[in-house]
Amino acid sequence: MLARMRYLTLMLVVGCGFSPLDKPPVVEDDQQPLDDASTHDGPAFMDAMIDAKVFLDAPLVAFDPAMCPAGYAVNNVTVEPNSRYRLIANGASLKTHDADCNDDHPGWTHLVTLETNTEGQQIRDNMTNNIFYVGAVQLRNQAAANAGWFLVTGAPMPATWQNGQPNDNGFGENNEQNFAAADNGGDGRLNDVSGGFNYSAVCECDGMPVPAEMAKAISDSAP
């Protein structure tokens, strides 16, 4: 009876869209049921558990720009039609702005990730302050000042730097400047900064989550 109940349970898992499982051995009424170790080992059972985790981690609602939090708008940015932005004029540290953006709609909002120079320029045209933090971080202890840079979404860093940047304040790689800001150049290009200055910031709503590795990198480097 126990074996039949397990078989029905596995069939229900398969019916919910998980990976097919190998049919368990038939146990006759006069045989002893298989023990827990034999029924819960093997690649078929592990595949089912992995599929279940993927299913549970999947977003419940597909991203729709119209569902971004109040205060997010296009803000005259035409190169990223699926993104909405919230401009923050008040100065604060990168760590403060990062938490503020992430809290607006966890999994959907974060510090702005500039995919192109044009996006940076169009955003700067709407900012009253010259310098604003963006969602980029350099992993610690890199071989050079221009190595190991990622967007906070985990994507590789586009080539949107000002000439001669990043340079870690001109002293070579020393973990001093592991973040980025759109600086005074006016063209949306970036400069590496420490993250401790009271700059303004821009949040972006695009449905992209911040991976745990990127959140840890910010926490490890933020002053």
DAUR-V5629 format. One record per backbone hydrogen bond with DSSP energy under -1.0 kcal/mol. CO is the residue of the C=O (numbers start at 1). NH is the residue of the N-H. E is the energy in kcal/mol with one decimal. If there is no record, write none. Layout:
# DAUR-V5629
CO;NH;E  CO;NH;E
This chain:
# DAUR-V5629
1;5;-2.1  2;6;-2.1  3;7;-2.3  4;8;-2.3  5;9;-2.1  6;10;-2.4  7;11;-2.1  8;12;-1.9  9;13;-1.8  10;14;-2.2  11;15;-2.2  12;16;-1.0  13;18;-1.4  14;17;-1.8  28;31;-1.9  35;39;-1.5  36;40;-1.7  42;46;-1.8  43;47;-2.5  44;48;-1.8  45;49;-1.9  46;50;-2.3  47;51;-2.6  48;52;-2.1  49;53;-1.9  50;54;-2.3  51;55;-2.4  52;56;-2.3  53;57;-2.2  64;67;-2.8  65;68;-1.7  69;72;-1.7  73;85;-3.6  74;77;-1.6  80;83;-1.9  84;205;-3.2  85;73;-2.4  86;203;-2.8  88;201;-2.0  92;199;-1.1  93;97;-2.2  94;98;-3.2  95;99;-2.0  96;100;-2.1  97;101;-2.8  98;102;-2.4  99;103;-1.9  101;104;-1.0  105;108;-2.8  105;109;-1.6  108;206;-2.0  108;207;-1.5  110;204;-3.3  112;135;-4.0  116;120;-1.6  117;121;-2.6  118;122;-2.8  119;123;-1.9  120;124;-2.5  121;125;-2.0  123;126;-1.9  124;127;-1.5  131;200;-1.5  132;182;-2.6  134;136;-1.7  135;152;-1.8  137;150;-2.4  144;147;-1.6  148;139;-2.6  149;157;-1.2  150;137;-2.7  151;154;-2.4  155;151;-2.9  158;160;-1.9  160;190;-2.4  162;165;-2.0  168;171;-1.3  178;138;-2.5  179;193;-2.3  180;134;-2.0  181;191;-2.3  182;132;-1.4  190;162;-2.8  191;181;-2.1  193;179;-2.2  195;94;-2.3  197;199;-1.6  199;92;-2.2  200;133;-2.6  201;88;-2.9  202;112;-2.8  203;86;-2.3  204;110;-1.8  205;84;-1.7  211;215;-2.2  212;216;-2.4  213;217;-1.9  214;218;-2.1  215;219;-2.3  216;220;-2.8  217;221;-1.3  218;222;-2.5
